Amino acid sequence: MRTLIFSTVVSCLTLIQPALAQQGGSLDLELNNSVQHDGVCRLSFMVRNGLTVPVKDVGLEVVLLNKDGLAQDFMMLRTGELIKGKRRVRQFDLPDVSCGDIGEILINDVADCQGEGLSPANCLAVLSASSRTSIKLGL
């Protein structure tokens, strides 16, 4: 009986998580620019809401990896409100960090995803990452 209940729960979770992806929606995150400015590394991210609903906020847990792939710092990045179909640029200043020392920014997890019918798990399932800089952005 426990096996049947467990199997049913797993099946339901498997169907729920990709529901947004089946609707053809995506959240696109691009590392658009990195600039060393006044002792800080300024990172510019472009976020596009390709979902069928507006997003109130997304909280991304990210890890800065050095050129050797070693974890250097953990951060939480918040997108703020994302209107359906619109792009938005967000900038983050990293004090005492040299942009040239960052090899990759790893999106470790989606910690928060607010909006109608949204959850961290299904936002992670439809998240895509890319970079226009020498710093990789990956899932």
Backbone as JSON Lines, residues from 0, in Angstrom:
{"i":0,"aa":"M","n":[0.81,-1.19,0.0],"ca":[0.0,0.0,0.0],"c":[0.87,1.27,0.0]}
{"i":1,"aa":"R","n":[1.94,1.28,0.83],"ca":[2.83,2.44,0.87],"c":[3.49,2.66,-0.48]}
{"i":2,"aa":"T","n":[3.86,1.57,-1.14],"ca":[4.49,1.69,-2.45],"c":[3.53,2.32,-3.44]}
{"i":3,"aa":"L","n":[2.27,1.94,-3.41],"ca":[1.27,2.49,-4.31],"c":[1.09,3.98,-4.05]}
{"i":4,"aa":"I","n":[0.99,4.38,-2.78],"ca":[0.83,5.79,-2.44],"c":[2.06,6.58,-2.87]}
{"i":5,"aa":"F","n":[3.24,6.07,-2.58],"ca":[4.48,6.74,-2.98],"c":[4.54,6.91,-4.5]}
{"i":6,"aa":"S","n":[4.21,5.85,-5.23],"ca":[4.23,5.9,-6.7],"c":[3.25,6.93,-7.22]}
{"i":7,"aa":"T","n":[2.08,7.02,-6.6],"ca":[1.07,7.99,-7.03],"c":[1.56,9.41,-6.78]}
{"i":8,"aa":"V","n":[2.15,9.66,-5.62],"ca":[2.68,11.0,-5.3],"c":[3.79,11.38,-6.26]}
{"i":9,"aa":"V","n":[4.71,10.48,-6.52],"ca":[5.81,10.76,-7.46],"c":[5.26,11.05,-8.85]}
{"i":10,"aa":"S","n":[4.29,10.28,-9.29],"ca":[3.69,10.51,-10.61],"c":[3.04,11.88,-10.69]}
{"i":11,"aa":"C","n":[2.32,12.28,-9.65],"ca":[1.68,13.59,-9.64],"c":[2.71,14.72,-9.66]}
{"i":12,"aa":"L","n":[3.77,14.59,-8.87],"ca":[4.81,15.62,-8.86],"c":[5.49,15.71,-10.22]}
{"i":13,"aa":"T","n":[5.7,14.6,-10.86],"ca":[6.33,14.59,-12.18],"c":[5.46,15.31,-13.19]}
{"i":14,"aa":"L","n":[4.16,15.19,-13.08],"ca":[3.25,15.87,-14.01],"c":[3.13,17.35,-13.71]}
{"i":15,"aa":"I","n":[3.16,17.73,-12.44],"ca":[2.99,19.13,-12.06],"c":[4.2,19.98,-12.45]}
{"i":16,"aa":"Q","n":[5.39,19.5,-12.19],"ca":[6.6,20.3,-12.38],"c":[6.75,20.84,-13.8]}
{"i":17,"aa":"P","n":[6.6,20.03,-14.86],"ca":[6.8,20.59,-16.19],"c":[5.56,21.24,-16.78]}
{"i":18,"aa":"A","n":[4.52,21.48,-15.98],"ca":[3.28,22.03,-16.53],"c":[3.51,23.35,-17.25]}
{"i":19,"aa":"L","n":[4.33,24.24,-16.68],"ca":[4.61,25.51,-17.35],"c":[5.37,25.3,-18.65]}
{"i":20,"aa":"A","n":[6.3,24.36,-18.65],"ca":[7.07,24.1,-19.86],"c":[6.17,23.62,-20.98]}
{"i":21,"aa":"Q","n":[5.15,22.83,-20.65],"ca":[4.24,22.33,-21.68],"c":[3.41,23.46,-22.27]}
{"i":22,"aa":"Q","n":[3.21,24.54,-21.53],"ca":[2.48,25.68,-22.04],"c":[3.34,26.51,-23.0]}
{"i":23,"aa":"G","n":[4.58,26.14,-23.17],"ca":[5.46,26.86,-24.08],"c":[6.15,28.05,-23.45]}
{"i":24,"aa":"G","n":[6.09,28.17,-22.15],"ca":[6.68,29.32,-21.49],"c":[8.1,29.07,-21.04]}
{"i":25,"aa":"S","n":[8.82,30.17,-20.83],"ca":[10.18,30.06,-20.32],"c":[10.54,31.34,-19.57]}
{"i":26,"aa":"L","n":[11.5,31.2,-18.68],"ca":[12.15,32.34,-18.04],"c":[13.58,32.33,-18.56]}
{"i":27,"aa":"D","n":[13.98,33.39,-19.22],"ca":[15.31,33.46,-19.83],"c":[16.17,34.44,-19.05]}
{"i":28,"aa":"L","n":[17.31,33.95,-18.58],"ca":[18.25,34.78,-17.83],"c":[19.56,34.84,-18.6]}
{"i":29,"aa":"E","n":[19.98,36.06,-18.92],"ca":[21.22,36.26,-19.67],"c":[22.15,37.16,-18.87]}
{"i":30,"aa":"L","n":[23.4,36.71,-18.69],"ca":[24.42,37.6,-18.15],"c":[24.82,38.49,-19.32]}
{"i":31,"aa":"N","n":[24.39,39.74,-19.28],"ca":[24.52,40.64,-20.41],"c":[25.83,41.41,-20.42]}
{"i":32,"aa":"N","n":[26.35,41.73,-19.21],"ca":[27.58,42.52,-19.16],"c":[28.22,42.38,-17.78]}
{"i":33,"aa":"S","n":[29.52,42.54,-17.74],"ca":[30.26,42.6,-16.47],"c":[31.3,43.71,-16.61]}
{"i":34,"aa":"V","n":[31.3,44.62,-15.65],"ca":[32.18,45.78,-15.71],"c":[32.8,46.0,-14.33]}
{"i":35,"aa":"Q","n":[34.12,46.21,-14.31],"ca":[34.8,46.59,-13.07],"c":[34.61,48.09,-12.91]}
{"i":36,"aa":"H","n":[34.02,48.52,-11.78],"ca":[33.67,49.93,-11.61],"c":[33.82,50.32,-10.15]}
{"i":37,"aa":"D","n":[34.74,51.25,-9.87],"ca":[34.94,51.78,-8.51],"c":[35.1,50.68,-7.45]}
{"i":38,"aa":"G","n":[35.93,49.69,-7.73],"ca":[36.21,48.65,-6.75],"c":[35.16,47.56,-6.62]}
{"i":39,"aa":"V","n":[34.16,47.6,-7.49],"ca":[33.13,46.55,-7.47],"c":[33.02,45.93,-8.86]}
{"i":40,"aa":"C","n":[32.57,44.7,-8.89],"ca":[32.23,44.06,-10.16],"c":[30.74,44.26,-10.36]}
{"i":41,"aa":"R","n":[30.37,44.97,-11.4],"ca":[28.95,45.23,-11.7],"c":[28.49,44.24,-12.76]}
{"i":42,"aa":"L","n":[27.53,43.4,-12.38],"ca":[26.97,42.42,-13.3],"c":[25.6,42.89,-13.75]}
{"i":43,"aa":"S","n":[25.37,42.85,-15.06],"ca":[24.06,43.21,-15.62],"c":[23.41,41.96,-16.2]}
{"i":44,"aa":"F","n":[22.22,41.65,-15.71],"ca":[21.46,40.5,-16.18],"c":[20.22,40.98,-16.92]}
{"i":45,"aa":"M","n":[19.93,40.35,-18.05],"ca":[18.68,40.59,-18.75],"c":[17.77,39.39,-18.5]}
{"i":46,"aa":"V","n":[16.57,39.67,-18.02],"ca":[15.61,38.62,-17.72],"c":[14.4,38.82,-18.62]}
{"i":47,"aa":"R","n":[13.93,37.74,-19.24],"ca":[12.73,37.82,-20.09],"c":[11.7,36.84,-19.54]}
{"i":48,"aa":"N","n":[10.51,37.36,-19.32],"ca":[9.4,36.52,-18.88],"c":[8.64,36.03,-20.11]}
{"i":49,"aa":"G","n":[8.89,34.79,-20.49],"ca":[8.17,34.17,-21.6],"c":[7.04,33.28,-21.14]}
{"i":50,"aa":"L","n":[6.67,33.41,-19.87],"ca":[5.57,32.6,-19.33],"c":[4.23,33.22,-19.71]}
{"i":51,"aa":"T","n":[3.17,32.5,-19.46],"ca":[1.83,32.98,-19.79],"c":[1.23,33.82,-18.67]}
{"i":52,"aa":"V","n":[1.99,34.02,-17.58],"ca":[1.51,34.81,-16.44],"c":[2.6,35.79,-16.01]}
{"i":53,"aa":"P","n":[2.21,36.92,-15.41],"ca":[3.21,37.82,-14.85],"c":[3.9,37.17,-13.65]}
{"i":54,"aa":"V","n":[5.13,37.57,-13.41],"ca":[5.9,37.05,-12.28],"c":[6.11,38.2,-11.3]}
{"i":55,"aa":"K","n":[5.75,37.97,-10.05],"ca":[5.93,39.02,-9.03],"c":[7.39,39.15,-8.63]}
{"i":56,"aa":"D","n":[8.09,38.01,-8.52],"ca":[9.49,38.03,-8.12],"c":[10.07,36.63,-8.25]}
{"i":57,"aa":"V","n":[11.35,36.57,-8.57],"ca":[12.09,35.31,-8.58],"c":[13.35,35.53,-7.75]}
{"i":58,"aa":"G","n":[13.61,34.61,-6.85],"ca":[14.83,34.63,-6.05],"c":[15.75,33.51,-6.51]}
{"i":59,"aa":"L","n":[16.92,33.88,-7.01],"ca":[17.88,32.9,-7.52],"c":[19.06,32.79,-6.57]}
{"i":60,"aa":"E","n":[19.33,31.58,-6.12],"ca":[20.52,31.32,-5.31],"c":[21.64,31.02,-6.3]}
{"i":61,"aa":"V","n":[22.67,31.85,-6.3],"ca":[23.78,31.68,-7.25],"c":[25.1,31.51,-6.5]}
{"i":62,"aa":"V","n":[26.03,30.86,-7.17],"ca":[27.36,30.64,-6.62],"c":[28.37,31.19,-7.62]}
{"i":63,"aa":"L","n":[29.29,32.02,-7.13],"ca":[30.38,32.51,-7.97],"c":[31.51,31.48,-7.91]}
{"i":64,"aa":"L","n":[31.92,31.01,-9.08],"ca":[33.02,30.06,-9.18],"c":[34.21,30.77,-9.8]}
{"i":65,"aa":"N","n":[35.41,30.5,-9.29],"ca":[36.59,31.11,-9.89],"c":[36.97,30.38,-11.17]}
{"i":66,"aa":"K","n":[38.06,30.78,-11.78],"ca":[38.49,30.2,-13.07],"c":[38.82,28.71,-12.95]}
{"i":67,"aa":"D","n":[39.11,28.24,-11.72],"ca":[39.39,26.82,-11.48],"c":[38.14,26.04,-11.11]}
{"i":68,"aa":"G","n":[36.98,26.71,-11.11],"ca":[35.73,26.04,-10.78],"c":[35.46,25.9,-9.29]}
{"i":69,"aa":"L","n":[36.23,26.61,-8.47],"ca":[36.05,26.54,-7.02],"c":[35.04,27.59,-6.55]}
{"i":70,"aa":"A","n":[34.13,27.19,-5.67],"ca":[33.12,28.1,-5.15],"c":[33.78,29.21,-4.33]}
{"i":71,"aa":"Q","n":[33.43,30.45,-4.64],"ca":[34.01,31.6,-3.95],"c":[33.0,32.35,-3.1]}
{"i":72,"aa":"D","n":[31.76,32.42,-3.56],"ca":[30.77,33.22,-2.85],"c":[29.37,32.75,-3.23]}
{"i":73,"aa":"F","n":[28.45,32.81,-2.27],"ca":[27.04,32.5,-2.5],"c":[26.25,33.79,-2.39]}
{"i":74,"aa":"M","n":[25.26,33.96,-3.27],"ca":[24.45,35.18,-3.27],"c":[23.01,34.84,-3.62]}
{"i":75,"aa":"M","n":[22.1,35.74,-3.26],"ca":[20.71,35.64,-3.67],"c":[20.44,36.82,-4.59]}
{"i":76,"aa":"L","n":[20.0,36.54,-5.8],"ca":[19.63,37.59,-6.75],"c":[18.12,37.59,-6.89]}
{"i":77,"aa":"R","n":[17.52,38.77,-6.87],"ca":[16.06,38.9,-7.01],"c":[15.77,39.67,-8.28]}
{"i":78,"aa":"T","n":[14.8,39.18,-9.05],"ca":[14.47,39.82,-10.32],"c":[13.51,40.98,-10.17]}
{"i":79,"aa":"G","n":[12.69,40.96,-9.14],"ca":[11.6,41.92,-9.05],"c":[10.51,41.52,-10.02]}
{"i":80,"aa":"E","n":[9.56,42.39,-10.22],"ca":[8.4,42.08,-11.06],"c":[8.8,41.92,-12.52]}
{"i":81,"aa":"L","n":[8.24,40.9,-13.15],"ca":[8.49,40.63,-14.57],"c":[7.15,40.54,-15.29]}
{"i":82,"aa":"I","n":[6.87,41.54,-16.1],"ca":[5.64,41.56,-16.87],"c":[5.7,40.5,-17.95]}
{"i":83,"aa":"K","n":[4.58,39.87,-18.23],"ca":[4.5,38.82,-19.24],"c":[5.0,39.34,-20.6]}
{"i":84,"aa":"G","n":[5.96,38.63,-21.19],"ca":[6.48,38.97,-22.51],"c":[7.5,40.1,-22.53]}
{"i":85,"aa":"K","n":[7.86,40.64,-21.38],"ca":[8.77,41.79,-21.33],"c":[10.15,41.39,-20.83]}
{"i":86,"aa":"R","n":[11.15,42.15,-21.3],"ca":[12.52,41.99,-20.8],"c":[12.8,43.06,-19.76]}
{"i":87,"aa":"R","n":[13.71,42.71,-18.85],"ca":[14.11,43.66,-17.82],"c":[15.58,43.46,-17.52]}
{"i":88,"aa":"V","n":[16.32,44.56,-17.31],"ca":[17.74,44.48,-16.94],"c":[17.87,44.81,-15.46]}
{"i":89,"aa":"R","n":[18.61,43.96,-14.76],"ca":[18.89,44.16,-13.34],"c":[20.41,44.18,-13.16]}
{"i":90,"aa":"Q","n":[20.9,45.12,-12.36],"ca":[22.33,45.21,-12.08],"c":[22.61,44.89,-10.62]}
{"i":91,"aa":"F","n":[23.73,44.2,-10.42],"ca":[24.15,43.82,-9.08],"c":[25.62,44.19,-8.92]}
{"i":92,"aa":"D","n":[25.94,44.92,-7.86],"ca":[27.32,45.29,-7.56],"c":[27.89,44.31,-6.54]}
{"i":93,"aa":"L","n":[29.05,43.75,-6.87],"ca":[29.74,42.81,-5.98],"c":[30.98,43.5,-5.43]}
{"i":94,"aa":"P","n":[30.91,44.03,-4.19],"ca":[32.06,44.73,-3.63],"c":[33.24,43.79,-3.42]}
{"i":95,"aa":"D","n":[34.41,44.33,-3.62],"ca":[35.67,43.6,-3.4],"c":[35.78,42.33,-4.24]}
{"i":96,"aa":"V","n":[35.12,42.31,-5.39],"ca":[35.21,41.18,-6.32],"c":[35.73,41.72,-7.64]}
{"i":97,"aa":"S","n":[36.71,41.03,-8.21],"ca":[37.2,41.38,-9.54],"c":[36.44,40.54,-10.56]}
{"i":98,"aa":"C","n":[35.82,41.21,-11.52],"ca":[35.07,40.49,-12.56],"c":[35.97,39.48,-13.27]}
{"i":99,"aa":"G","n":[37.25,39.83,-13.44],"ca":[38.19,38.95,-14.14],"c":[38.49,37.66,-13.4]}
{"i":100,"aa":"D","n":[38.17,37.61,-12.11],"ca":[38.41,36.4,-11.32],"c":[37.24,35.42,-11.36]}
{"i":101,"aa":"I","n":[36.09,35.86,-11.9],"ca":[34.91,35.0,-11.95],"c":[34.96,34.16,-13.23]}
{"i":102,"aa":"G","n":[34.93,32.85,-13.08],"ca":[34.92,31.96,-14.24],"c":[33.51,31.57,-14.65]}
{"i":103,"aa":"E","n":[32.65,31.41,-13.64],"ca":[31.27,30.99,-13.91],"c":[30.37,31.44,-12.78]}
{"i":104,"aa":"I","n":[29.13,31.72,-13.14],"ca":[28.08,31.95,-12.15],"c":[27.12,30.78,-12.3]}
{"i":105,"aa":"L","n":[27.01,29.99,-11.24],"ca":[26.15,28.82,-11.24],"c":[24.83,29.17,-10.58]}
{"i":106,"aa":"I","n":[23.73,28.92,-11.28],"ca":[22.41,29.07,-10.67],"c":[22.18,27.79,-9.88]}
{"i":107,"aa":"N","n":[22.38,27.89,-8.58],"ca":[22.32,26.73,-7.7],"c":[20.89,26.26,-7.49]}
{"i":108,"aa":"D","n":[19.96,27.22,-7.41],"ca":[18.56,26.87,-7.17],"c":[17.68,28.08,-7.38]}
{"i":109,"aa":"V","n":[16.41,27.83,-7.61],"ca":[15.39,28.88,-7.56],"c":[14.78,28.77,-6.17]}
{"i":110,"aa":"A","n":[15.08,29.75,-5.33],"ca":[14.63,29.71,-3.94],"c":[13.21,30.23,-3.78]}
{"i":111,"aa":"D","n":[12.78,31.06,-4.72],"ca":[11.47,31.69,-4.62],"c":[10.98,32.01,-6.02]}
{"i":112,"aa":"C","n":[9.71,31.81,-6.27],"ca":[9.11,32.19,-7.55],"c":[7.65,32.51,-7.28]}
{"i":113,"aa":"Q","n":[7.32,33.8,-7.37],"ca":[5.99,34.27,-6.99],"c":[5.19,34.69,-8.21]}
{"i":114,"aa":"G","n":[3.99,34.19,-8.27],"ca":[3.06,34.51,-9.34],"c":[1.97,33.45,-9.37]}
{"i":115,"aa":"E","n":[0.92,33.72,-10.09],"ca":[-0.21,32.79,-10.14],"c":[0.21,31.43,-10.69]}
{"i":116,"aa":"G","n":[0.07,30.4,-9.88],"ca":[0.38,29.04,-10.29],"c":[1.87,28.73,-10.35]}
{"i":117,"aa":"L","n":[2.72,29.63,-9.84],"ca":[4.16,29.42,-9.92],"c":[4.71,28.86,-8.62]}
{"i":118,"aa":"S","n":[5.78,28.1,-8.74],"ca":[6.51,27.58,-7.59],"c":[7.99,27.57,-7.96]}
{"i":119,"aa":"P","n":[8.88,27.51,-6.98],"ca":[10.31,27.42,-7.3],"c":[10.64,26.25,-8.22]}
{"i":120,"aa":"A","n":[10.01,25.1,-7.99],"ca":[10.32,23.91,-8.79],"c":[9.93,24.09,-10.25]}
{"i":121,"aa":"N","n":[8.73,24.63,-10.51],"ca":[8.36,24.75,-11.93],"c":[9.04,25.92,-12.6]}
{"i":122,"aa":"C","n":[9.44,26.95,-11.85],"ca":[10.23,28.03,-12.46],"c":[11.63,27.53,-12.83]}
{"i":123,"aa":"L","n":[12.21,26.69,-11.98],"ca":[13.52,26.1,-12.3],"c":[13.42,25.24,-13.55]}
{"i":124,"aa":"A","n":[12.31,24.53,-13.71],"ca":[12.13,23.64,-14.86],"c":[12.09,24.41,-16.18]}
{"i":125,"aa":"V","n":[11.67,25.68,-16.16],"ca":[11.55,26.45,-17.41],"c":[12.62,27.54,-17.53]}
{"i":126,"aa":"L","n":[13.6,27.53,-16.62],"ca":[14.66,28.54,-16.63],"c":[15.74,28.19,-17.64]}
{"i":127,"aa":"S","n":[16.12,29.16,-18.45],"ca":[17.27,28.98,-19.35],"c":[18.3,30.04,-19.02]}
{"i":128,"aa":"A","n":[19.57,29.69,-19.19],"ca":[20.67,30.59,-18.82],"c":[21.63,30.73,-19.99]}
{"i":129,"aa":"S","n":[22.1,31.96,-20.22],"ca":[23.1,32.21,-21.26],"c":[23.95,33.4,-20.84]}
{"i":130,"aa":"S","n":[25.06,33.6,-21.55],"ca":[25.95,34.71,-21.22],"c":[26.52,35.33,-22.49]}
{"i":131,"aa":"R","n":[26.63,36.64,-22.49],"ca":[27.29,37.38,-23.57],"c":[28.69,37.8,-23.16]}
{"i":132,"aa":"T","n":[29.14,37.33,-22.01],"ca":[30.44,37.72,-21.49],"c":[31.37,36.51,-21.45]}
{"i":133,"aa":"S","n":[32.59,36.74,-21.02],"ca":[33.53,35.63,-20.86],"c":[33.2,34.8,-19.62]}
{"i":134,"aa":"I","n":[32.33,35.32,-18.76],"ca":[31.88,34.59,-17.57],"c":[30.72,33.69,-17.98]}
{"i":135,"aa":"K","n":[30.84,32.39,-17.72],"ca":[29.76,31.46,-18.03],"c":[28.62,31.64,-17.03]}
{"i":136,"aa":"L","n":[27.4,31.41,-17.5],"ca":[26.23,31.37,-16.63],"c":[25.56,30.04,-16.86]}
{"i":137,"aa":"G","n":[25.46,29.23,-15.82],"ca":[24.95,27.88,-16.02],"c":[24.0,27.41,-14.94]}
{"i":138,"aa":"L","n":[23.29,26.35,-15.28],"ca":[22.35,25.71,-14.35],"c":[23.0,24.5,-13.72]}
